[in-house]
Amino acid sequence: MAEDKRVGPPQVGSERETLRAFLDYHRATLAMKCEGLTDTELRQRSMPPSTLSLLALVRHMAEVERAWFRRVFEDNDAPMVWSDEIDFQAAYDDSASTRAEAFAAWEAEVEHSRRIERAAPSLDLTGRQPRWDEEVSLRMVMVHVLLEYGRHNGHADLLREGVDGEVGA
C-alpha cells in the first residue's frame, strides 16, 4: 500500500471536531486500502458465496453516505446511487461499474456529506430518516456512518490481504 497520509483524530477536541476527524480518517482508510490496485484486483472476492470486494465496499459506502446525509437532511426522495429502490445489496454488484465510476460516486457523496455537516448549526440538527420515517440527529447520523466505515474497513483489511498480502493500518 502507499504511504499512510491519513490525518489522525485530535487527542483533545470538541465532540463535533472528533466525530468529523474520525469520519475523515475512516474515509481515508477505505481509500488507502484500495490504492494501487487494478479494477480486476478491486473486484477480487473474499470467498464463495460472498460477493464482497473492495470495489463493492466503495460502492456500498457511496450508498451509505447518500442514505444517511443527503436523504436525511436534504431530500428524503433522492434516488440511491446504484439502485432504483433502497437496496444496499445492489451496490455489491461490482461488475456494474469501473473503479473510476465507483470512486467518483463515492467521493461526490463524501463531499456532499461534508457540506451538509459543515453547514449544520449543531449536532442537534434533526432530519427525517426516510427508511424508518423517524427523526434522527446529525450526531446520530455521524456515529452511524462512522460505525459503518469501521465495520467495512475491517472487511477491507481482509480483502486487501487476500489480493496482494498487504496488511496493516
DSSP file (Angstrom, degrees, kcal/mol; ACC not computed):
  #  RESIDUE AA STRUCTURE BP1 BP2  ACC     N-H-->O    O-->H-N    N-H-->O    O-->H-N    TCO  KAPPA ALPHA  PHI   PSI    X-CA   Y-CA   Z-CA
    1    1 A M              0   0    0      0, 0.0     3,-0.1     0, 0.0    32,-0.1   0.000 360.0 360.0 360.0 160.0    0.0    0.0    0.0
    2    2 A A        -     0   0    0     30,-0.3    33,-0.1     1,-0.2     3,-0.0  -0.138 360.0 -66.0 -69.8 170.2    1.0    3.6   -0.5
    3    3 A E        -     0   0    0      1,-0.1     2,-0.8     2,-0.1    -1,-0.2  -0.286  58.5-105.9 -56.0 140.7    2.4    5.8    2.3
    4    4 A D        +     0   0    0      1,-0.2    -1,-0.1    -3,-0.1    25,-0.0  -0.627  47.5 165.4 -76.7 107.8   -0.1    6.4    5.0
    5    5 A K        +     0   0    0     -2,-0.8    -1,-0.2    23,-0.1    -2,-0.1   0.266  28.9 130.0-105.8   9.0   -1.2   10.0    4.6
    6    6 A R        -     0   0    0      1,-0.1     2,-0.6    22,-0.1    19,-0.1  -0.312  55.3-133.1 -66.7 147.7   -4.2    9.9    6.8
    7    7 A V        -     0   0    0     14,-0.1    21,-0.1    17,-0.1    -1,-0.1  -0.909  23.6-134.4-101.5 121.0   -4.6   12.5    9.5
    8    8 A G        -     0   0    0     -2,-0.6     3,-0.1     1,-0.1    14,-0.1  -0.299  28.0 -92.8 -72.5 157.8   -5.5   11.0   12.8
    9    9 A P        -     0   0    0      0, 0.0    -1,-0.1     0, 0.0     9,-0.1  -0.278  51.4 -90.1 -66.8 157.0   -8.3   12.4   15.0
   10   10 A P        -     0   0    0      0, 0.0     3,-0.2     0, 0.0    12,-0.0  -0.355  20.0-140.5 -68.7 147.4   -7.4   15.0   17.6
   11   11 A Q  S    S+     0   0    0      1,-0.3     2,-0.4    -3,-0.1     7,-0.0   0.788  97.0  25.5 -74.0 -28.2   -6.4   13.8   21.1
   12   12 A V  S    S+     0   0    0      6,-0.0     2,-0.3     2,-0.0    -1,-0.3  -0.995  87.1 116.9-136.0 127.9   -8.4   16.8   22.5
   13   13 A G        -     0   0    0     -2,-0.4     0, 0.0    -3,-0.2     0, 0.0  -0.975  61.3 -72.6-175.3 169.9  -11.2   18.4   20.6
   14   14 A S     >  -     0   0    0     -2,-0.3     4,-2.5     1,-0.1     5,-0.2  -0.223  50.8-103.9 -69.3 166.8  -14.9   19.1   20.7
   15   15 A E  H  > S+     0   0    0      1,-0.2     4,-2.7     2,-0.2     5,-0.2   0.924 122.8  47.3 -57.3 -45.4  -17.4   16.4   20.1
   16   16 A R  H  > S+     0   0    0      2,-0.2     4,-2.8     1,-0.2     5,-0.2   0.921 111.3  49.2 -66.5 -44.7  -18.0   17.7   16.5
   17   17 A E  H  > S+     0   0    0      1,-0.2     4,-2.4     2,-0.2    -1,-0.2   0.901 113.5  48.6 -60.3 -39.9  -14.3   18.0   15.7
   18   18 A T  H  X S+     0   0    0     -4,-2.5     4,-2.6     2,-0.2     5,-0.2   0.937 112.9  45.5 -67.6 -47.6  -13.7   14.5   17.0
   19   19 A L  H  X S+     0   0    0     -4,-2.7     4,-2.4     1,-0.2    -2,-0.2   0.930 114.7  48.8 -60.9 -45.3  -16.6   12.9   15.0
   20   20 A R  H  X S+     0   0    0     -4,-2.8     4,-2.5    -5,-0.2    -2,-0.2   0.923 113.2  47.2 -59.8 -45.9  -15.6   14.8   11.9
   21   21 A A  H  X S+     0   0    0     -4,-2.4     4,-2.4    -5,-0.2    -1,-0.2   0.901 111.6  49.4 -67.0 -41.3  -12.0   13.8   12.2
   22   22 A F  H  X S+     0   0    0     -4,-2.6     4,-2.4     2,-0.2    -1,-0.2   0.908 111.5  50.2 -65.0 -40.0  -12.8   10.1   12.9
   23   23 A L  H  X S+     0   0    0     -4,-2.4     4,-2.5    -5,-0.2    -2,-0.2   0.948 112.7  45.8 -61.0 -48.1  -15.1   10.0    9.9
   24   24 A D  H  X S+     0   0    0     -4,-2.5     4,-2.4     1,-0.2    -2,-0.2   0.873 110.8  54.0 -64.2 -36.1  -12.5   11.5    7.6
   25   25 A Y  H  X S+     0   0    0     -4,-2.4     4,-1.7     2,-0.2    -1,-0.2   0.925 111.7  44.3 -62.2 -44.9   -9.9    9.1    9.0
   26   26 A H  H  X S+     0   0    0     -4,-2.4     4,-2.0     2,-0.2    -2,-0.2   0.856 111.2  53.2 -71.8 -34.0  -12.1    6.1    8.2
   27   27 A R  H  X S+     0   0    0     -4,-2.5     4,-1.9     1,-0.2    -1,-0.2   0.934 110.9  47.5 -61.7 -44.4  -12.9    7.5    4.7
   28   28 A A  H  X S+     0   0    0     -4,-2.4     4,-2.5     1,-0.2    -2,-0.2   0.831 107.1  58.0 -65.5 -32.1   -9.2    7.9    4.1
   29   29 A T  H  X S+     0   0    0     -4,-1.7     4,-2.3     2,-0.2    -1,-0.2   0.929 105.6  48.3 -64.3 -45.3   -8.6    4.3    5.3
   30   30 A L  H  X S+     0   0    0     -4,-2.0     4,-0.9     1,-0.2    -2,-0.2   0.934 113.0  48.2 -61.2 -44.8  -11.0    2.9    2.8
   31   31 A A  H >X S+     0   0    0     -4,-1.9     4,-0.8     1,-0.2     3,-0.8   0.917 110.8  51.3 -60.3 -42.9   -9.3    4.8    0.0
   32   32 A M  H >< S+     0   0    0     -4,-2.5     3,-0.7     1,-0.2   -30,-0.3   0.874 103.8  57.3 -63.9 -37.7   -5.9    3.7    1.2
   33   33 A K  H 3< S+     0   0    0     -4,-2.3    -1,-0.2     1,-0.2    -2,-0.2   0.747 111.5  44.1 -64.4 -22.2   -6.9    0.1    1.2
   34   34 A C  H X< S+     0   0    0     -4,-0.9     3,-1.5    -3,-0.8    -1,-0.2   0.565  86.2 120.8 -98.4 -11.2   -7.8    0.4   -2.5
   35   35 A E  T << S+     0   0    0     -4,-0.8     3,-0.1    -3,-0.7   -33,-0.1  -0.225  77.0  11.8 -60.1 139.2   -4.7    2.4   -3.6
   36   36 A G  T 3  S+     0   0    0      1,-0.2     2,-0.3   -35,-0.1    -1,-0.2   0.507  96.3 123.2  79.2   5.0   -2.5    0.9   -6.2
   37   37 A L    <   -     0   0    0     -3,-1.5    -1,-0.2     1,-0.1     2,-0.1  -0.745  56.5-127.1-102.2 149.2   -4.9   -1.9   -7.3
   38   38 A T     >  -     0   0    0     -2,-0.3     4,-2.7    -3,-0.1     5,-0.2  -0.326  33.0-101.3 -80.1 168.7   -6.3   -2.5  -10.7
   39   39 A D  H  > S+     0   0    0      1,-0.2     4,-1.2     2,-0.2    16,-0.1   0.917 125.5  51.8 -55.4 -43.4  -10.0   -2.8  -11.5
   40   40 A T  H  4 S+     0   0    0      1,-0.2     3,-0.5     2,-0.2     4,-0.4   0.923 110.5  46.6 -61.9 -45.0   -9.6   -6.6  -11.6
   41   41 A E  H >4 S+     0   0    0      1,-0.2     3,-1.2     2,-0.2    13,-0.3   0.883 108.9  55.2 -65.6 -37.7   -7.9   -6.7   -8.2
   42   42 A L  H 3< S+     0   0    0     -4,-2.7    13,-2.6     1,-0.3    12,-0.5   0.745 107.5  51.7 -66.5 -21.7  -10.5   -4.4   -6.7
   43   43 A R  T 3< S+     0   0    0     -4,-1.2    -1,-0.3    -3,-0.5    -2,-0.2   0.483  78.3 125.3 -91.3  -4.1  -13.2   -6.9   -7.9
   44   44 A Q    <   -     0   0    0     -3,-1.2    10,-0.4    -4,-0.4     2,-0.1  -0.382  57.7-134.1 -62.3 127.0  -11.4   -9.9   -6.3
   45   45 A R        -     0   0    0     -2,-0.1     8,-0.2     8,-0.1     6,-0.1  -0.405   4.5-130.4 -84.5 156.9  -14.0  -11.6   -4.0
   46   46 A S  S    S-     0   0    0      6,-1.4    -1,-0.1     1,-0.3     7,-0.1   0.996  72.4 -45.1 -70.6 -64.9  -13.3  -12.8   -0.5
   47   47 A M  S >  S-     0   0    0      5,-0.1     3,-1.8     3,-0.1    -1,-0.3  -0.933  80.5 -50.7-167.0 146.5  -14.6  -16.3   -0.7
   48   48 A P  T 3  S+     0   0    0      0, 0.0     3,-0.1     0, 0.0     0, 0.0  -0.334 117.0  21.1 -61.2 143.9  -17.7  -18.1   -2.0
   49   49 A P  T 3  S+     0   0    0      0, 0.0    -3,-0.0     0, 0.0     0, 0.0  -0.970 104.7  94.2 -91.6   7.5  -20.6  -17.5   -1.7
   50   50 A S    <   -     0   0    0     -3,-1.8    -3,-0.1     1,-0.1    -5,-0.0  -0.257  50.8-164.2 -62.0 142.8  -19.7  -13.9   -0.7
   51   51 A T        +     0   0    0     -6,-0.1    43,-0.3    -3,-0.1     2,-0.2   0.191  45.6 134.0-105.8  12.5  -19.8  -11.2   -3.4
   52   52 A L        +     0   0    0     -5,-0.2    -6,-1.4     4,-0.1     2,-0.3  -0.447  22.5 155.0 -70.9 131.0  -17.8   -8.8   -1.2
   53   53 A S     >  -     0   0    0     -2,-0.2     4,-1.9    -8,-0.2   -10,-0.2  -0.912  56.2-103.5-143.1 168.8  -14.9   -7.0   -2.9
   54   54 A L  H  > S+     0   0    0    -12,-0.5     4,-2.0   -10,-0.4   -11,-0.2   0.910 123.3  50.9 -63.1 -41.1  -13.1   -3.7   -2.3
   55   55 A L  H  > S+     0   0    0    -13,-2.6     4,-2.3     1,-0.2    -1,-0.2   0.898 108.3  52.7 -63.5 -39.1  -14.9   -2.1   -5.2
   56   56 A A  H  > S+     0   0    0    -14,-0.4     4,-2.8     1,-0.2    -1,-0.2   0.880 107.2  52.7 -63.0 -37.6  -18.2   -3.3   -3.8
   57   57 A L  H  X S+     0   0    0     -4,-1.9     4,-2.6     2,-0.2    -1,-0.2   0.903 108.2  49.9 -65.3 -40.3  -17.3   -1.7   -0.5
   58   58 A V  H  X S+     0   0    0     -4,-2.0     4,-1.5     2,-0.2    -2,-0.2   0.933 113.1  46.7 -62.5 -45.5  -16.6    1.6   -2.2
   59   59 A R  H  X S+     0   0    0     -4,-2.3     4,-1.6     1,-0.2    -2,-0.2   0.920 112.4  50.5 -62.0 -43.9  -20.0    1.4   -4.0
   60   60 A H  H  X S+     0   0    0     -4,-2.8     4,-2.3     1,-0.2    -2,-0.2   0.908 107.7  52.2 -61.3 -43.0  -21.7    0.5   -0.8
   61   61 A M  H  X S+     0   0    0     -4,-2.6     4,-2.5     1,-0.2    -1,-0.2   0.791 103.6  57.9 -70.1 -25.0  -20.2    3.4    1.2
   62   62 A A  H  X S+     0   0    0     -4,-1.5     4,-2.1     2,-0.2    -1,-0.2   0.915 109.0  46.5 -63.7 -41.8  -21.4    5.8   -1.6
   63   63 A E  H  X S+     0   0    0     -4,-1.6     4,-3.2     2,-0.2    -2,-0.2   0.912 111.6  50.9 -64.3 -43.2  -24.9    4.5   -0.8
   64   64 A V  H  X S+     0   0    0     -4,-2.3     4,-2.3     2,-0.2     5,-0.3   0.938 109.9  49.3 -61.4 -48.1  -24.4    4.8    2.9
   65   65 A E  H  X>S+     0   0    0     -4,-2.5     4,-1.8     1,-0.2     5,-0.7   0.932 115.8  43.7 -57.4 -46.6  -23.2    8.4    2.6
   66   66 A R  I  <>S+     0   0    0     -4,-2.1     5,-2.8     1,-0.2     6,-0.3   0.936 114.0  49.3 -65.7 -46.3  -26.2    9.3    0.4
   67   67 A A  I  <5S+     0   0    0     -4,-3.2    -1,-0.2     1,-0.2    -2,-0.2   0.850 119.3  36.8 -63.2 -35.0  -28.8    7.5    2.6
   68   68 A W  I  <5S+     0   0    0     -4,-2.3    -1,-0.2    -5,-0.2    -2,-0.2   0.664 130.6  21.5 -99.3 -16.8  -27.6    9.0    5.8
   69   69 A F  I  X5S+     0   0    0     -4,-1.8     4,-2.8    -5,-0.3     5,-0.4   0.750 128.0  33.4-109.4 -67.6  -26.7   12.5    4.9
   70   70 A R  I  >XS+     0   0    0     -5,-0.7     5,-2.6     1,-0.2     4,-2.1   0.928 123.7  43.4 -59.5 -49.8  -28.4   13.7    1.7
   71   71 A R  H  4<S+     0   0    0     -5,-2.8    -1,-0.2     3,-0.2    57,-0.2   0.792 119.4  43.7 -70.9 -26.7  -31.6   11.7    2.1
   72   72 A V  H  45S+     0   0    0     -6,-0.3    56,-1.2    57,-0.1    -2,-0.2   0.909 127.6  23.6 -81.9 -44.6  -32.0   12.6    5.8
   73   73 A F  H  <5S+     0   0    0     -4,-2.8    -3,-0.2    54,-0.2    -2,-0.2   0.608 134.8  18.1-103.7 -13.3  -31.1   16.3    5.7
   74   74 A E  T  <5S+     0   0    0     -4,-2.1     2,-0.3    -5,-0.4    -3,-0.2   0.737 125.8   6.9-123.1 -52.1  -31.8   17.5    2.2
   75   75 A D    > < -     0   0    0     -5,-2.6     3,-2.1     1,-0.1    -2,-0.1  -0.810  45.8-168.1-147.8  97.3  -34.1   15.3    0.1
   76   76 A N  T 3  S+     0   0    0     -2,-0.3    -5,-0.1     1,-0.3    -1,-0.1   0.737  94.6  50.0 -57.2 -22.8  -35.9   12.2    1.5
   77   77 A D  T 3  S+     0   0    0      2,-0.0    -1,-0.3    53,-0.0    -6,-0.1   0.317  75.3 133.4-101.5   8.0  -36.7   11.1   -2.0
   78   78 A A    <   -     0   0    0     -3,-2.1    -7,-0.1    -8,-0.1    -3,-0.0  -0.352  62.9-111.9 -57.5 134.4  -33.2   11.4   -3.5
   79   79 A P        -     0   0    0      0, 0.0     5,-0.1     0, 0.0    -1,-0.1  -0.312  31.1-106.7 -66.9 152.8  -32.6    8.3   -5.6
   80   80 A M        -     0   0    0      3,-0.6   -17,-0.1     1,-0.1     6,-0.0  -0.304  28.0-116.3 -71.5 166.3  -30.0    5.9   -4.3
   81   81 A V  S    S+     0   0    0      1,-0.2    -1,-0.1   -22,-0.1     3,-0.0   0.923 104.0  18.4 -73.3 -45.4  -26.7    5.8   -6.2
   82   82 A W  S    S+     0   0    0    -23,-0.1     2,-0.3     3,-0.1    -1,-0.2   0.442 121.6  45.1-113.1  -1.6  -26.7    2.2   -7.6
   83   83 A S        -     0   0    0      2,-0.1    -3,-0.6     1,-0.1    -1,-0.1  -0.983  64.0-135.1-143.4 154.7  -30.4    1.1   -7.3
   84   84 A D  S    S+     0   0    0     -2,-0.3     2,-0.2    -5,-0.1    -1,-0.1   0.714  98.5  43.1 -77.5 -21.2  -33.8    2.4   -8.1
   85   85 A E  S    S-     0   0    0      2,-0.1     2,-2.0    -6,-0.1    -2,-0.1  -0.647 109.6 -85.7-113.7 173.8  -35.0    1.2   -4.7
   86   86 A I  S    S+     0   0    0     -2,-0.2     2,-0.5     1,-0.1     3,-0.1  -0.595  72.9 144.3 -83.0  83.5  -33.4    1.3   -1.3
   87   87 A D    >   -     0   0    0     -2,-2.0     3,-1.2     1,-0.1     4,-0.5  -0.863  29.1-178.0-128.0  93.5  -31.3   -1.8   -1.9
   88   88 A F  G >  S+     0   0    0     -2,-0.5     3,-0.8     1,-0.3     4,-0.3   0.756  82.1  66.3 -65.5 -22.8  -27.9   -1.6   -0.3
   89   89 A Q  G >  S+     0   0    0      1,-0.2     3,-1.7     2,-0.2    -1,-0.3   0.797  85.8  70.3 -68.3 -27.5  -27.1   -5.1   -1.7
   90   90 A A  G X  S+     0   0    0     -3,-1.2     3,-1.6     1,-0.3    -1,-0.2   0.825  88.7  64.4 -59.1 -29.9  -27.3   -3.7   -5.3
   91   91 A A  G <  S+     0   0    0     -3,-0.8    -1,-0.3    -4,-0.5   -31,-0.2   0.764  88.9  68.0 -64.6 -24.2  -24.0   -1.8   -4.5
   92   92 A Y  G <  S+     0   0    0     -3,-1.7     2,-1.8    -4,-0.3    -1,-0.3   0.566  72.0  96.4 -76.2  -5.8  -22.2   -5.2   -4.1
   93   93 A D    X   +     0   0    0     -3,-1.6     3,-1.5    -4,-0.3    -1,-0.1  -0.612  50.9 172.9 -80.6  83.1  -22.7   -5.9   -7.8
   94   94 A D  G >   +     0   0    0     -2,-1.8     3,-0.8   -43,-0.3    -1,-0.2   0.530  64.3  76.0 -75.2  -4.5  -19.2   -4.6   -8.7
   95   95 A S  G 3  S+     0   0    0      1,-0.2    -1,-0.3    -3,-0.1    -2,-0.1   0.630  82.4  71.9 -76.6 -11.1  -19.5   -5.7  -12.3
   96   96 A A  G <  S+     0   0    0     -3,-1.5     2,-0.3    -5,-0.1    -1,-0.2   0.499 103.9  24.3 -86.2  -4.0  -21.7   -2.7  -12.9
   97   97 A S  S <  S-     0   0    0     -3,-0.8     2,-0.1    -4,-0.1   -38,-0.0  -0.990  70.6-117.8-154.7 163.3  -19.0   -0.1  -12.7
   98   98 A T     >  -     0   0    0     -2,-0.3     4,-2.7     1,-0.1     5,-0.2  -0.439  40.9-100.7 -91.5 171.6  -15.4    0.7  -13.1
   99   99 A R  H  > S+     0   0    0      1,-0.2     4,-3.0     2,-0.2     5,-0.3   0.935 124.3  52.6 -54.7 -47.9  -13.0    1.9  -10.4
  100  100 A A  H  > S+     0   0    0      1,-0.2     4,-2.2     2,-0.2    -1,-0.2   0.910 111.8  44.7 -59.6 -44.5  -13.3    5.4  -11.8
  101  101 A E  H  > S+     0   0    0      2,-0.2     4,-2.3     1,-0.2    -1,-0.2   0.929 115.2  47.0 -65.4 -45.6  -17.1    5.4  -11.7
  102  102 A A  H  X S+     0   0    0     -4,-2.7     4,-2.5     1,-0.2    -2,-0.2   0.931 115.7  44.2 -64.0 -46.1  -17.3    3.9   -8.2
  103  103 A F  H  X S+     0   0    0     -4,-3.0     4,-3.0    -5,-0.2     5,-0.3   0.875 111.5  53.8 -69.3 -35.7  -14.7    6.2   -6.8
  104  104 A A  H  X S+     0   0    0     -4,-2.2     4,-2.0    -5,-0.3    -1,-0.2   0.928 112.3  44.6 -62.5 -43.8  -16.3    9.3   -8.5
  105  105 A A  H  X S+     0   0    0     -4,-2.3     4,-2.1     2,-0.2    -2,-0.2   0.934 116.2  46.0 -65.5 -46.3  -19.7    8.4   -7.0
  106  106 A W  H  X S+     0   0    0     -4,-2.5     4,-2.6     1,-0.2    -2,-0.2   0.942 113.6  47.9 -62.7 -48.9  -18.3    7.7   -3.5
  107  107 A E  H  X S+     0   0    0     -4,-3.0     4,-2.3     1,-0.2    -1,-0.2   0.873 111.0  52.1 -62.5 -37.2  -16.1   10.9   -3.5
  108  108 A A  H  X S+     0   0    0     -4,-2.0     4,-2.1    -5,-0.3    -1,-0.2   0.911 111.2  46.8 -65.1 -41.5  -19.0   13.0   -4.6
  109  109 A E  H  X S+     0   0    0     -4,-2.1     4,-2.7     2,-0.2    -2,-0.2   0.891 110.3  53.0 -68.1 -38.7  -21.2   11.6   -1.9
  110  110 A V  H  X S+     0   0    0     -4,-2.6     4,-2.5     2,-0.2    -2,-0.2   0.936 110.9  47.1 -60.6 -45.7  -18.5   12.2    0.7
  111  111 A E  H  X S+     0   0    0     -4,-2.3     4,-2.2     1,-0.2    -2,-0.2   0.891 111.6  50.5 -64.3 -38.6  -18.1   15.8   -0.3
  112  112 A H  H  X S+     0   0    0     -4,-2.1     4,-2.2     2,-0.2    -1,-0.2   0.919 110.7  49.6 -64.0 -43.0  -21.9   16.3   -0.2
  113  113 A S  H  X S+     0   0    0     -4,-2.7     4,-2.6     1,-0.2    -2,-0.2   0.910 109.3  51.8 -62.0 -43.1  -22.0   14.8    3.3
  114  114 A R  H  X S+     0   0    0     -4,-2.5     4,-2.8     1,-0.2     5,-0.2   0.910 108.6  51.1 -61.1 -42.4  -19.2   17.1    4.4
  115  115 A R  H  X S+     0   0    0     -4,-2.2     4,-1.9     2,-0.2    -1,-0.2   0.920 110.8  48.6 -61.4 -43.5  -21.1   20.1    3.1
  116  116 A I  H  X S+     0   0    0     -4,-2.2     4,-1.1     2,-0.2    -2,-0.2   0.937 113.7  46.4 -61.5 -47.1  -24.2   19.1    4.9
  117  117 A E  H >< S+     0   0    0     -4,-2.6     3,-0.6     1,-0.2    -2,-0.2   0.929 113.1  48.1 -63.5 -45.6  -22.3   18.5    8.2
  118  118 A R  H 3< S+     0   0    0     -4,-2.8    -1,-0.2     1,-0.2    -2,-0.2   0.826 111.4  50.7 -67.0 -30.8  -20.4   21.8    8.0
  119  119 A A  H 3< S+     0   0    0     -4,-1.9    -1,-0.2    -5,-0.2    -2,-0.2   0.681  87.2 103.5 -79.7 -17.7  -23.5   23.8    7.2
  120  120 A A  S << S-     0   0    0     -4,-1.1     3,-0.1    -3,-0.6     4,-0.0  -0.427  70.8-139.2 -68.7 136.5  -25.4   22.4   10.1
  121  121 A P  S    S-     0   0    0      0, 0.0     2,-0.3     0, 0.0    -1,-0.1   0.812  77.5 -16.1 -66.9 -28.9  -25.7   24.7   13.1
  122  122 A S    >   -     0   0    0      1,-0.0     3,-1.4  -106,-0.0    16,-0.2  -0.976  68.9 -96.4-163.0 170.9  -25.1   21.9   15.6
  123  123 A L  T 3  S+     0   0    0     -2,-0.3    16,-2.3     1,-0.3    15,-0.5   0.625 116.0  70.8 -69.6 -12.9  -25.0   18.2   16.1
  124  124 A D  T 3   +     0   0    0     14,-0.2    -1,-0.3    13,-0.2    12,-0.0   0.522  67.8 122.3 -82.7  -5.6  -28.6   18.5   17.4
  125  125 A L    <   -     0   0    0     -3,-1.4    13,-2.3    12,-0.1     2,-0.3  -0.320  52.5-150.9 -53.3 136.0  -29.9   19.3   13.9
  126  126 A T  E     +A  137   0A   0     11,-0.2     2,-0.3    12,-0.1    11,-0.2  -0.860  20.8 172.7-116.4 152.9  -32.5   16.7   13.1
  127  127 A G  E     -A  136   0A   0      9,-2.4     9,-2.7    -2,-0.3     2,-0.6  -0.876  37.9 -94.8-141.7 173.8  -33.7   15.3    9.8
  128  128 A R  E     -A  135   0A   0    -56,-1.2     7,-0.2    -2,-0.3     3,-0.1  -0.856  22.4-144.3-102.0 122.9  -36.1   12.5    8.8
  129  129 A Q  E >>> -A  134   0A   0      5,-3.5     4,-1.5    -2,-0.6     5,-1.3  -0.753  16.4-159.2 -80.9 105.5  -34.6    9.1    8.2
  130  130 A P  T 345S+     0   0    0      0, 0.0    -1,-0.2     0, 0.0     5,-0.0   0.790  81.6  63.8 -64.7 -29.0  -37.0    8.1    5.3
  131  131 A R  T 345S+     0   0    0      1,-0.2    -2,-0.0   -64,-0.2   -45,-0.0   0.892 123.4  18.2 -63.0 -38.7  -36.4    4.3    5.6
  132  132 A W  T <45S-     0   0    0     -3,-0.8    -1,-0.2     2,-0.2     3,-0.1   0.393 100.4-126.6-111.0  -0.3  -37.9    4.2    9.1
  133  133 A D  T  <5 +     0   0    0     -4,-1.5     2,-0.3     1,-0.2    -2,-0.1   0.931  65.0 133.7  51.7  51.4  -39.8    7.6    9.0
  134  134 A E  E   < -A  129   0A   0     -5,-1.3    -5,-3.5    -7,-0.0     2,-0.3  -0.953  61.3-111.0-130.5 148.9  -38.1    8.7   12.2
  135  135 A E  E     +A  128   0A   0     -2,-0.3     2,-0.3    -7,-0.2    -7,-0.2  -0.602  39.1 179.9 -74.5 136.7  -36.3   11.9   13.3
  136  136 A V  E     -A  127   0A   0     -9,-2.7    -9,-2.4    -2,-0.3     2,-0.2  -0.979  22.1-123.6-136.9 150.7  -32.6   11.5   13.8
  137  137 A S  E  >  -A  126   0A   0     -2,-0.3     4,-2.3   -11,-0.2   -11,-0.2  -0.533  23.7-117.1 -89.8 159.0  -29.9   13.9   14.8
  138  138 A L  H  > S+     0   0    0    -13,-2.3     4,-2.8   -15,-0.5     5,-0.2   0.883 117.9  58.3 -58.5 -38.2  -26.8   14.8   12.9
  139  139 A R  H  > S+     0   0    0    -16,-2.3     4,-2.3   -14,-0.2    -1,-0.2   0.942 107.0  45.8 -56.0 -49.8  -24.9   13.4   15.9
  140  140 A M  H  > S+     0   0    0    -17,-0.3     4,-2.9     1,-0.2    -1,-0.2   0.907 112.5  51.2 -62.2 -41.9  -26.6   10.0   15.5
  141  141 A V  H  X S+     0   0    0     -4,-2.3     4,-2.8     2,-0.2     5,-0.3   0.927 110.2  48.6 -62.4 -45.4  -26.0   10.0   11.7
  142  142 A M  H  X S+     0   0    0     -4,-2.8     4,-2.2     1,-0.2    -1,-0.2   0.910 113.7  46.7 -62.9 -41.4  -22.3   10.8   12.1
  143  143 A V  H  X S+     0   0    0     -4,-2.3     4,-2.4    -5,-0.2    -2,-0.2   0.930 112.7  50.1 -65.7 -44.3  -21.9    8.0   14.7
  144  144 A H  H  X S+     0   0    0     -4,-2.9     4,-2.1     1,-0.2    -2,-0.2   0.940 113.0  44.8 -59.7 -48.2  -23.9    5.6   12.5
  145  145 A V  H  X S+     0   0    0     -4,-2.8     4,-2.4     1,-0.2    -1,-0.2   0.886 111.0  54.8 -65.9 -37.8  -21.8    6.3    9.4
  146  146 A L  H  X S+     0   0    0     -4,-2.2     4,-2.5    -5,-0.3    -1,-0.2   0.916 108.3  49.0 -59.5 -43.3  -18.6    6.1   11.4
  147  147 A L  H  X S+     0   0    0     -4,-2.4     4,-2.5     2,-0.2    -2,-0.2   0.875 108.1  54.6 -65.3 -36.8  -19.6    2.6   12.6
  148  148 A E  H  X S+     0   0    0     -4,-2.1     4,-2.6     2,-0.2     5,-0.2   0.939 110.6  45.6 -60.1 -46.8  -20.4    1.6    9.0
  149  149 A Y  H  X S+     0   0    0     -4,-2.4     4,-2.9     2,-0.2     5,-0.3   0.924 111.0  53.1 -63.1 -42.9  -16.9    2.6    8.0
  150  150 A G  H  X S+     0   0    0     -4,-2.5     4,-1.2     2,-0.2    -2,-0.2   0.933 112.9  43.6 -57.7 -47.0  -15.3    0.9   11.0
  151  151 A R  H  X S+     0   0    0     -4,-2.5     4,-1.4     1,-0.2     3,-0.3   0.944 118.1  43.6 -63.4 -48.6  -17.1   -2.4   10.2
  152  152 A H  H  X S+     0   0    0     -4,-2.6     4,-2.4     1,-0.2    -2,-0.2   0.783 106.6  59.6 -75.4 -25.4  -16.4   -2.2    6.5
  153  153 A N  H  X S+     0   0    0     -4,-2.9     4,-2.0    -5,-0.2    -1,-0.2   0.821 102.1  55.8 -68.8 -28.4  -12.8   -1.1    6.9
  154  154 A G  H  X S+     0   0    0     -4,-1.2     4,-1.6    -3,-0.3    -2,-0.2   0.918 108.6  46.7 -63.6 -42.8  -12.3   -4.4    8.8
  155  155 A H  H  X S+     0   0    0     -4,-1.4     4,-2.8     1,-0.2    -2,-0.2   0.915 109.0  55.4 -61.9 -41.8  -13.6   -6.2    5.7
  156  156 A A  H  X S+     0   0    0     -4,-2.4     4,-2.9     1,-0.2     5,-0.3   0.869 102.6  56.6 -61.3 -36.9  -11.3   -4.1    3.6
  157  157 A D  H  X S+     0   0    0     -4,-2.0     4,-2.1     1,-0.2    -1,-0.2   0.948 111.8  41.7 -57.1 -49.1   -8.3   -5.2    5.6
  158  158 A L  H  X S+     0   0    0     -4,-1.6     4,-1.9     2,-0.2    -2,-0.2   0.896 114.7  50.7 -68.3 -40.1   -9.0   -8.8    4.9
  159  159 A L  H  X S+     0   0    0     -4,-2.8     4,-1.5     2,-0.2    -2,-0.2   0.930 110.8  48.7 -63.2 -44.8   -9.9   -8.2    1.3
  160  160 A R  H  X>S+     0   0    0     -4,-2.9     4,-2.3     1,-0.2     6,-0.6   0.914 109.5  52.1 -62.8 -42.4   -6.7   -6.3    0.6
  161  161 A E  H  X5S+     0   0    0     -4,-2.1     4,-1.7    -5,-0.3    -1,-0.2   0.893 108.7  51.9 -61.0 -37.8   -4.6   -9.0    2.3
  162  162 A G  H  <5S+     0   0    0     -4,-1.9    -1,-0.2     2,-0.2    -2,-0.2   0.804 110.1  49.9 -67.9 -28.6   -6.3  -11.6    0.0
  163  163 A V  H  <5S-     0   0    0     -4,-1.5    -2,-0.2    -3,-0.3    -1,-0.2   0.954 139.5 -13.4 -75.2 -52.6   -5.4   -9.5   -3.1
  164  164 A D  H  <5S-     0   0    0     -4,-2.3    -3,-0.2     2,-0.2    -2,-0.2   0.300  90.2-102.3-140.9  10.9   -1.7   -8.9   -2.5
  165  165 A G     << +     0   0    0     -4,-1.7    -4,-0.2    -5,-0.6     2,-0.2   0.416  68.7 147.1  84.1  -4.0   -0.8   -9.8    1.0
  166  166 A E        +     0   0    0     -6,-0.6     2,-0.3  -133,-0.1    -1,-0.3  -0.475  20.9 172.4 -70.3 133.8   -0.7   -6.1    2.2
  167  167 A V        +     0   0    0     -2,-0.2     2,-0.1    -3,-0.1    -9,-0.0  -0.888  21.8  54.0-135.0 166.0   -1.8   -5.7    5.8
  168  168 A G              0   0    0     -2,-0.3    -2,-0.0     1,-0.1     0, 0.0  -0.158 360.0 360.0 102.2 167.6   -1.9   -3.1    8.5
  169  169 A A              0   0    0     -2,-0.1  -136,-0.1  -165,-0.0  -137,-0.1   0.447 360.0 360.0  53.2 360.0   -3.2    0.4    9.1
